[in-house]
Amino acid sequence: MKRDYANNQHLISGLYAHLLAEVAADWNFTPTEIFWGTGIDKDQLSSLDYQITLRSFKKLISRLIELTKEEGIGFYAGSHLKISSHGLLGFTFIISKNLHDAIQTINKYINMICTFVIPDLIIDDNSATYYITYEKSVLDLKNNSDLVYYEFCISFFVQGFVNVFKSYIPDFAPTLYLQCKKPGYFSKYENLLSSLFSEVLYEQKMTAIVIPNEQLYTPLSLSDPLTSEKFKQLCQKELDELVATQDILYRVKQLIDDPIEGLLGIDQVAQKLNLTKRTLQRMLQEKSVSFQSLYDDVRKTKAQKLMLSPFASKDQIAKQLGYASTSSFNRAVKRWALE
């Protein structure tokens, strides 16, 4: 259950979902088709601050591969990544003084676009190793679906990262360390990989990009220190707002499932937060989340836990969770199975 919780709590920028919808359009698939069953609201994708859960993003990747029948769709999608695909952070790091400054900017504000990646730059005498780590609760490479997700992210995000800097440092060709075995379909993209990296090593202990030290301090042609500092202030403001949003969502979901009183409605949760119902609704609405959606998520999780017990009947569970009837509960269970 810790794994389910982590996948539902961690967020990633909706801008990437928007880009993948554009990629799917090249295969003649509509946003409705590509987002079916993912929990992503396609009408919110035009909003720069729209965030989706990691669970939804994983479902989107699976859906994209399922529809296009292309295991290497991440390589294709990665070639579509632009500076604007990363939102404000993209424009901030590209006007950094050099690659080192850009990476430090990414490290500081990474949670604006992805809350489960933990990057770290280690510099030694000859090279700099940019480690790309992640919370273990959200990614298990022994799990096939997570392995597919990992391979996609490497071909999508890492390719995009390298392409951005090759535009300003033409001979930029780092070494790539991957934790997975070499996927068979990677051979199809051998020319692309060799154009991006000096070498790709598989079955490594960590995922990392190794960069020669001399390239780390190469000035970027779009460097604008003054504007960069202003952008960093905007990044900090946006990050603070995101953290505040995550906090309120976490607190609301925790309060909904009260160990003594059971599932609480919006009036009871607002009271426990010392807020009016109207204020709580406004706070959630500003972040494109409704109380009902949070309530439904909590009720679903609680139902799935209760159904694991051999001592609880569906009638008892339906009554405990406030369903109008056992039939209503059964319909909900069938709907969850399709998600």
C-alpha positions in Angstrom: 0.0 0.0 0.0 3.0 2.3 0.5 3.7 1.9 -3.2 0.1 2.8 -4.1 0.2 5.8 -1.8 3.5 7.1 -3.3 2.3 6.7 -6.9 -0.8 8.7 -6.0 1.0 11.4 -4.0 3.9 12.2 -6.4 3.3 14.6 -9.2 4.6 15.4 -12.6 4.0 18.4 -14.9 0.9 18.1 -17.1 3.0 19.8 -19.9 4.5 16.3 -20.6 1.1 14.8 -20.9 0.2 17.6 -23.4 3.3 16.8 -25.4 2.5 13.0 -25.5 -1.0 13.8 -26.7 0.6 15.7 -29.6 2.8 12.7 -30.3 -0.2 10.4 -30.3 -1.8 12.7 -32.8 0.9 11.7 -35.3 -0.6 8.2 -35.0 -4.0 9.7 -35.5 -5.2 9.1 -31.9 -7.3 11.7 -30.2 -6.7 13.1 -26.7 -9.9 11.3 -25.6 -8.4 8.0 -26.8 -5.0 8.5 -25.3 -6.2 9.7 -21.9 -8.9 7.1 -21.5 -8.6 5.4 -18.1 -5.6 7.5 -17.0 -7.5 10.0 -14.7 -6.0 12.9 -16.7 -8.3 15.8 -17.4 -7.5 16.8 -21.0 -9.3 20.1 -20.5 -6.7 21.1 -17.9 -3.7 20.5 -20.1 -3.5 24.1 -21.4 -2.9 25.2 -17.8 0.8 25.7 -17.1 0.5 24.7 -13.5 -1.6 21.6 -14.1 0.0 18.6 -12.3 -0.9 14.9 -12.7 -0.1 12.0 -10.4 2.7 9.6 -11.1 0.1 6.8 -11.3 -1.7 8.7 -14.1 1.5 9.3 -16.0 2.5 5.6 -15.8 -1.0 4.7 -17.1 -0.5 7.3 -19.9 2.7 5.7 -21.0 1.2 2.2 -21.0 -1.8 3.5 -23.0 0.5 5.2 -25.5 2.5 2.1 -26.1 -0.6 0.0 -26.3 -2.2 2.2 -29.0 0.9 2.9 -31.1 2.3 -0.6 -30.8 5.7 1.1 -30.6 7.9 0.0 -27.6 10.4 2.8 -28.4 7.7 5.6 -28.5 9.8 7.4 -25.8 12.6 8.0 -28.4 10.1 9.6 -30.8 8.5 11.7 -28.0 11.9 12.8 -26.7 12.7 14.3 -30.1 9.7 16.5 -29.6 10.8 18.0 -26.3 11.5 21.7 -26.4 12.6 24.2 -23.9 9.0 25.2 -23.4 8.1 21.6 -22.6 9.6 22.1 -19.2 7.7 25.3 -18.4 9.4 28.1 -16.5 12.2 25.8 -15.4 13.2 25.2 -19.0 13.6 28.9 -19.7 15.5 29.4 -16.5 18.1 26.7 -17.0 18.8 27.5 -20.6 19.9 31.1 -19.8 22.2 29.9 -17.0 25.8 30.9 -17.0 27.1 27.4 -18.0 26.1 23.7 -17.8 27.1 23.5 -14.1 24.9 26.4 -13.2 22.0 24.9 -15.3 22.3 21.6 -13.6 22.3 23.2 -10.1 19.1 25.1 -11.2 17.5 21.9 -12.2 18.4 20.2 -8.9 17.0 23.1 -6.9 13.7 23.4 -8.7 13.1 19.8 -10.0 10.0 19.5 -7.9 8.3 22.0 -10.1 8.1 19.4 -12.8 8.6 16.1 -11.0 8.4 15.3 -7.3 9.9 11.9 -7.1 13.3 12.3 -8.9 16.3 13.2 -6.7 19.2 14.4 -8.9 22.7 14.9 -7.6 25.9 16.2 -9.2 29.3 14.8 -8.0 32.4 16.4 -9.4 35.8 14.8 -9.4 39.2 15.6 -11.0 38.3 14.6 -14.6 34.5 14.4 -14.8 31.2 15.2 -13.3 28.6 12.5 -12.6 25.0 13.5 -12.7 23.1 10.9 -10.7 19.4 10.5 -11.4 17.9 8.7 -8.4 14.3 8.2 -7.4 12.3 7.1 -4.5 12.3 3.3 -4.2 8.7 3.3 -3.4 7.7 4.5 -6.8 9.9 2.4 -9.1 10.8 -1.3 -8.8 12.8 -2.5 -11.8 11.9 -6.1 -11.1 8.3 -5.1 -11.9 7.8 -5.3 -15.6 5.4 -2.3 -15.9 7.9 -0.2 -13.9 10.7 -1.4 -16.1 8.7 -0.2 -19.2 8.2 3.2 -17.4 11.9 3.4 -16.6 12.9 2.7 -20.3 10.5 5.3 -21.5 11.8 8.0 -19.2 15.3 7.3 -20.2 14.5 7.6 -23.9 12.2 10.5 -23.4 13.6 12.8 -20.6 17.4 12.0 -20.8 17.3 12.3 -24.6 15.6 15.7 -24.2 18.1 16.8 -21.6 21.1 15.9 -23.9 19.5 17.4 -27.0 19.0 20.8 -25.3 22.6 21.1 -24.4 23.9 19.8 -27.7 22.2 22.8 -29.2 24.6 25.1 -27.3 27.5 22.7 -26.9 27.8 20.9 -30.2 30.4 18.3 -29.0 28.4 17.5 -25.9 28.4 13.7 -25.8 28.2 12.3 -22.2 28.4 8.7 -21.1 25.1 7.2 -20.0 24.8 4.6 -17.2 21.5 2.6 -17.1 20.4 0.2 -14.4 18.4 -2.1 -16.8 19.6 -4.7 -19.3 19.7 -3.5 -22.9 16.2 -3.7 -24.2 16.0 -5.4 -27.5 14.2 -2.6 -29.3 17.0 -0.2 -28.4 19.0 -1.6 -31.3 16.5 0.1 -33.6 17.7 3.4 -32.2 21.4 2.7 -32.1 22.3 5.5 -34.5 20.3 8.0 -32.3 22.0 6.8 -29.1 25.4 7.0 -30.6 24.7 10.6 -31.8 23.7 11.6 -28.2 26.2 9.6 -26.0 29.8 8.7 -26.3 28.9 5.4 -24.6 25.9 3.7 -23.1 26.6 1.2 -20.3 23.8 -1.2 -19.1 23.2 -3.1 -15.8 24.9 -0.4 -13.7 24.2 0.2 -10.0 22.9 3.8 -10.7 21.4 5.8 -13.5 23.8 8.6 -14.3 25.1 10.9 -17.0 28.9 11.4 -16.9 30.2 14.7 -18.3 33.8 15.8 -19.0 34.8 18.6 -16.6 35.8 21.0 -19.4 32.2 20.9 -20.8 30.7 21.5 -17.4 31.9 25.1 -17.4 31.4 25.9 -21.1 29.4 29.2 -21.3 26.0 28.8 -22.8 25.3 31.1 -25.7 22.0 32.3 -24.3 23.5 33.1 -20.9 21.7 36.0 -19.2 22.6 36.1 -15.5 20.3 39.0 -14.5 17.2 37.5 -16.1 18.2 34.1 -14.8 18.1 35.4 -11.2 14.7 36.9 -11.8 13.4 33.6 -13.3 14.8 31.7 -10.3 12.8 33.9 -8.0 9.7 33.0 -10.0 10.7 29.4 -9.8 10.9 29.6 -6.1 7.5 31.2 -5.8 6.0 28.5 -8.0 7.7 25.8 -6.1 6.5 27.2 -2.7 3.0 27.2 -4.1 3.3 23.6 -5.2 4.6 22.5 -1.8 1.7 24.2 -0.2 -0.7 22.5 -2.5 0.8 19.1 -1.8 0.5 19.8 1.9 -3.2 20.7 1.7 -4.0 17.7 -0.5 -2.2 15.4 1.8 -3.9 16.8 4.9 -7.3 16.6 3.4 -6.9 13.0 2.3 -5.6 12.1 5.8 -8.5 13.8 7.5 -11.2 12.2 5.2 -10.4 8.7 6.6 -10.8 9.3 10.3 -9.9 6.2 12.4 -12.8 6.8 14.8 -15.5 8.6 12.9 -15.0 6.9 9.5 -15.1 8.7 6.2 -15.7 12.5 6.7 -17.5 14.9 4.4 -16.3 18.3 3.3 -18.0 20.2 6.2 -16.2 18.0 8.8 -12.8 18.2 7.1 -13.1 22.0 6.7 -13.9 22.2 10.4 -10.8 20.2 11.4 -8.7 22.5 9.2 -10.2 25.5 10.8 -11.5 26.6 7.4 -14.9 27.4 6.1 -16.3 25.0 3.5 -16.2 27.7 0.9 -12.5 28.5 1.6 -11.5 24.8 1.4 -13.5 24.4 -1.9 -11.7 27.5 -3.3 -8.3 26.2 -2.3 -8.9 22.9 -4.0 -10.5 24.4 -7.0 -7.5 26.7 -7.6 -5.4 23.6 -8.0 -7.8 21.8 -10.3 -8.8 19.3 -7.6 -12.3 18.7 -6.1 -13.1 17.5 -2.7 -15.2 14.7 -4.2 -12.3 13.4 -6.3 -10.1 13.2 -3.1 -13.0 11.6 -1.2 -13.5 9.0 -4.0 -9.7 8.2 -4.0 -9.7 7.6 -0.3 -12.9 5.6 -0.3 -11.5 3.4 -3.2 -8.3 2.8 -1.3 -10.2 1.9 1.9 -12.5 -0.4 0.0 -9.6 -2.3 -1.5 -8.0 -2.7 1.9 -11.3 -4.0 3.4 -11.9 -6.5 0.5 -8.6 -8.2 1.4 -10.2 -9.3 4.7 -11.9 -12.7 4.6 -14.2 -11.6 7.4 -15.9 -8.7 5.7 -18.7 -9.2 3.3 -19.5 -6.8 0.4 -22.7 -5.8 2.2 -20.8 -4.8 5.3 -18.1 -2.9 3.3 -20.7 -1.1 1.2 -22.5 0.0 4.4 -19.3 1.1 6.1 -18.2 3.2 3.2 -21.5 4.9 2.8 -22.7 3.4 -0.5 -26.5 3.6 -1.1 -26.6 -0.2 -1.8 -24.4 -3.2 -2.4 -25.3 -2.9 -6.1 -23.8 0.6 -6.1 -20.6 -0.7 -4.5 -20.3 -3.6 -6.9 -20.6 -1.1 -9.8 -17.8 0.9 -8.3 -15.6 -2.2 -7.9 -16.1 -3.0 -11.6 -15.3 0.5 -12.6 -12.0 0.4 -10.6 -11.0 -2.8 -12.4 -11.1 -0.9 -15.7 -9.0 2.0 -14.5 
